[in-house]
Every structure is written in C-alpha cells, then in structure tokens.
Amino acid sequence: MAKLDGRVAIVTGASKGIGAGIALRLAADGASVVVNYSRSADAAEHLVTTIKRAGGHATAVQADISQPDQIKVLFEKTTAAFGHVDILVNNAGIYEFGDLASITPDSIDRQFALNVKGLILATQAAAQAFPATGGVVVNISSGAGVTPIAQAQAYSATKGAVDNLTRSLALELGPRKIRVVGVAPGLTATEGTSGMGEEGAAPFIARTPLGRIGQPADIAAAVAFAVSDEGGWITGETLQVGGGLRL
Ligand SMILES: NC(=O)c1ccc[n+]([C@@H]2O[C@H](COP(=O)([O-])OP(=O)(O)OC[C@H]3O[C@@H](n4cnc5c(N)ncnc54)[C@H](OP(=O)(O)O)[C@@H]3O)[C@@H](O)[C@H]2O)c1
C-alpha cells in the first residue's frame, strides 16, 4: 500500500512549476489529487492525464485562489469528485520584482491577495472540510520569508506573513489534529523563474552550498514527507528546502 492511499489532496496552483511537481509526487504516493489552476487549463489537464496514465487519480479544478468565492467552489468540487479532503497544499503564489520606486499599490494588493489572503481562506475552508480525524496543511513559503530579496519587498513580506501564519494556524488547529507545516524553497527551476536565465540564477547558485538551483521534485519530496505519517509529529515549523541558500 502506498503511504497516501485513501487520502485526498488539493494542491493550489498546480498546473505548472512547484505545484505540478507536488501534485505528481502526492499522486505517485497514492493520494487522489485535485490539480487547481487559475488560467492554464491545458497544462492542468495535461498533468491530470500524466497522473492517470501512471495509474494515479486526479482531476483539474479551476479556481482563482485570490477570490474567496472561488475557494468555496474548489472545495465543493473536490468533495463532489473524491468524497472528502485530507490534505491542502497552499502553493499558489505570485512574485513581482522591482525597486521600491517602481512598486505600485496594485502589485502589493495582487501579491497579498493570493499569497496571504488566499492562503488563509483556503486553510479556513480546509479546516471546515477535513474529517474529525484531522488533516494536514502545507504552506509553500520561500527562503525570502526569512532572508528577504532586495527588489522583492512585497513578495518577501508575503512569505514572512506565511511563516507567521504557519505558526499561528498550527497553534489553533493542533487540538483538532490538523497539522500546519511550512516548506520554503530556495530558487527553483519553474515556468515562473525561467525568465531569469542562467545569468539571473548565477548569484543564487554562488550562494548555495550544494551548488545548483532546485527542481520541483526536490520541493515535492519535502512536501511528501510533511504530509505523510512519518511527518506526523511536526507542526508549526517551516522547513528550508534550498540547498543551504538561506545560510
Ligand atoms: N520558483 C521559485 O524559485 C520559488 C522559490 C521560493 C518559493 N516559491 C513559491 O512556490 C510557489 C510556486 O512557484 P512557482 O515558481 O512554481 O510558480 P509558477 O511557475 O509561476 O506557477 C504558478 C502556478 O500558480 C498558479 N496560479 C497563479 N495565480 C493563481 C491564482 N490566483 N489562483 C490559483 N492558481 C494560481 C498558476 O496557474 P495558472 O497558470 O493557471 O494561473 C501556476 O500553476 C509560489 O508560492 C512561490 O512563491 C517559488
């Protein structure tokens, strides 16, 4: 029996990048996976097909996580598809770069609406939907939550907020056997970071003791551990998964 057999996992922002890697891994570990996306329907459906061809269970559900009404629909469709929900991976997130002079109110609002407000409201919905036996929430943070990136002030602030929420939500939800765990990637090769190119990645690699950038599978492995029974005594902590970049 695979270690997540019988569990149902929602992975937000799973049509691409780290979220897609997490969805693939949790499905390989036996979970039925909801591949959430906001715009990339083709990519989400392609991932669902890949999971099914490998013998797994998955469905794609469109929902913009920055919109509270759509979070509600995501959970309704998950229950309709798989009957229950046991795991939420709050992965959907955006990052916008620029110096302080170029920052705009809209950019700040966009990043906080998804990375923070969406994460809180998705966790609220999960806490209502989880069975009495409990559940697991994984918050995808960033090394920027503790080591801020110049030119990504608002983004770094959202991830600092995520780390704080991992602690406060773990405190509140622990008595209901709901664990809340943070996973903070270092620079990871995804569609979102592809524009940086080799030149943009070089300074990060130079500061990474293990000498490379991460792959989605590196982050997914940490998430798979966090949601498994082997991770069952961990809550309220954020695991840095960046090859030592933060040191
Ligand atoms: N890549 C890195 O170096 C890195 C490092 C540290 C932390 N992280 C964190 O890891 C997470 C994923 O990053 P990534 O690099 O994999 O991103 P990405 O390649 O840009 O992919 C983003 C994913 O999120 C979805 N998404 C965007 N807006 C959404 C919304 N409003 N509602 C629902 N889904 C939405 C996208 O789906 P659609 O295309 O359908 O909109 C896509 O599947 C983020 O939380 C990010 O902050 C990334």
PDBQT file of the ligand as one rigid body, heavy atoms in Angstrom, charges set to zero:
ROOT
HETATM    1  N1  LIG A 301      10.268  29.059  -8.168  1.00  0.00    +0.000 N 
HETATM    2  C1  LIG A 301      10.951  29.512  -7.131  1.00  0.00    +0.000 C 
HETATM    3  O1  LIG A 301      12.177  29.807  -7.214  1.00  0.00    +0.000 OA
HETATM    4  C2  LIG A 301      10.295  29.683  -5.800  1.00  0.00    +0.000 A 
HETATM    5  C3  LIG A 301      11.104  29.891  -4.668  1.00  0.00    +0.000 A 
HETATM    6  C4  LIG A 301      10.510  30.040  -3.423  1.00  0.00    +0.000 A 
HETATM    7  C5  LIG A 301       9.131  29.946  -3.298  1.00  0.00    +0.000 A 
HETATM    8  N2  LIG A 301       8.364  29.732  -4.409  1.00  0.00    +0.000 N 
HETATM    9  C6  LIG A 301       6.912  29.624  -4.214  1.00  0.00    +0.000 C 
HETATM   10  O2  LIG A 301       6.444  28.432  -4.810  1.00  0.00    +0.000 OA
HETATM   11  C7  LIG A 301       5.117  28.632  -5.305  1.00  0.00    +0.000 C 
HETATM   12  C8  LIG A 301       5.051  28.238  -6.776  1.00  0.00    +0.000 C 
HETATM   13  O3  LIG A 301       6.002  28.989  -7.508  1.00  0.00    +0.000 OA
HETATM   14  P1  LIG A 301       6.387  28.577  -9.000  1.00  0.00    +0.000 P 
HETATM   15  O4  LIG A 301       7.707  29.177  -9.296  1.00  0.00    +0.000 OA
HETATM   16  O5  LIG A 301       6.180  27.122  -9.199  1.00  0.00    +0.000 OA
HETATM   17  O6  LIG A 301       5.273  29.395  -9.822  1.00  0.00    +0.000 OA
HETATM   18  P2  LIG A 301       4.886  29.360 -11.388  1.00  0.00    +0.000 P 
HETATM   19  O7  LIG A 301       5.838  28.516 -12.146  1.00  0.00    +0.000 OA
HETATM   20  O8  LIG A 301       4.728  30.782 -11.773  1.00  0.00    +0.000 OA
HETATM   21  O9  LIG A 301       3.463  28.661 -11.360  1.00  0.00    +0.000 OA
HETATM   22  C9  LIG A 301       2.438  29.293 -10.644  1.00  0.00    +0.000 C 
HETATM   23  C10 LIG A 301       1.258  28.381 -10.513  1.00  0.00    +0.000 C 
HETATM   24  O10 LIG A 301       0.298  29.050  -9.685  1.00  0.00    +0.000 OA
HETATM   25  C11 LIG A 301      -0.919  29.164 -10.397  1.00  0.00    +0.000 C 
HETATM   26  N3  LIG A 301      -1.587  30.400 -10.054  1.00  0.00    +0.000 N 
HETATM   27  C12 LIG A 301      -1.200  31.680 -10.278  1.00  0.00    +0.000 A 
HETATM   28  N4  LIG A 301      -2.115  32.544  -9.826  1.00  0.00    +0.000 NA
HETATM   29  C13 LIG A 301      -3.112  31.776  -9.291  1.00  0.00    +0.000 A 
HETATM   30  C14 LIG A 301      -4.347  32.081  -8.670  1.00  0.00    +0.000 A 
HETATM   31  N5  LIG A 301      -4.752  33.351  -8.490  1.00  0.00    +0.000 N 
HETATM   32  N6  LIG A 301      -5.125  31.048  -8.272  1.00  0.00    +0.000 NA
HETATM   33  C15 LIG A 301      -4.742  29.769  -8.450  1.00  0.00    +0.000 A 
HETATM   34  N7  LIG A 301      -3.583  29.418  -9.036  1.00  0.00    +0.000 NA
HETATM   35  C16 LIG A 301      -2.789  30.426  -9.447  1.00  0.00    +0.000 A 
HETATM   36  C17 LIG A 301      -0.535  29.096 -11.859  1.00  0.00    +0.000 C 
HETATM   37  O11 LIG A 301      -1.648  28.603 -12.581  1.00  0.00    +0.000 OA
HETATM   38  P3  LIG A 301      -2.271  29.398 -13.862  1.00  0.00    +0.000 P 
HETATM   39  O12 LIG A 301      -1.158  29.455 -14.890  1.00  0.00    +0.000 OA
HETATM   40  O13 LIG A 301      -3.420  28.547 -14.233  1.00  0.00    +0.000 OA
HETATM   41  O14 LIG A 301      -2.640  30.766 -13.367  1.00  0.00    +0.000 OA
HETATM   42  C18 LIG A 301       0.611  28.090 -11.821  1.00  0.00    +0.000 C 
HETATM   43  O15 LIG A 301       0.117  26.758 -11.807  1.00  0.00    +0.000 OA
HETATM   44  C19 LIG A 301       4.762  30.078  -5.009  1.00  0.00    +0.000 C 
HETATM   45  O16 LIG A 301       4.065  30.180  -3.793  1.00  0.00    +0.000 OA
HETATM   46  C20 LIG A 301       6.131  30.745  -4.877  1.00  0.00    +0.000 C 
HETATM   47  O17 LIG A 301       6.092  31.900  -4.087  1.00  0.00    +0.000 OA
HETATM   48  C21 LIG A 301       8.913  29.610  -5.643  1.00  0.00    +0.000 A 
ENDROOT
TORSDOF 0
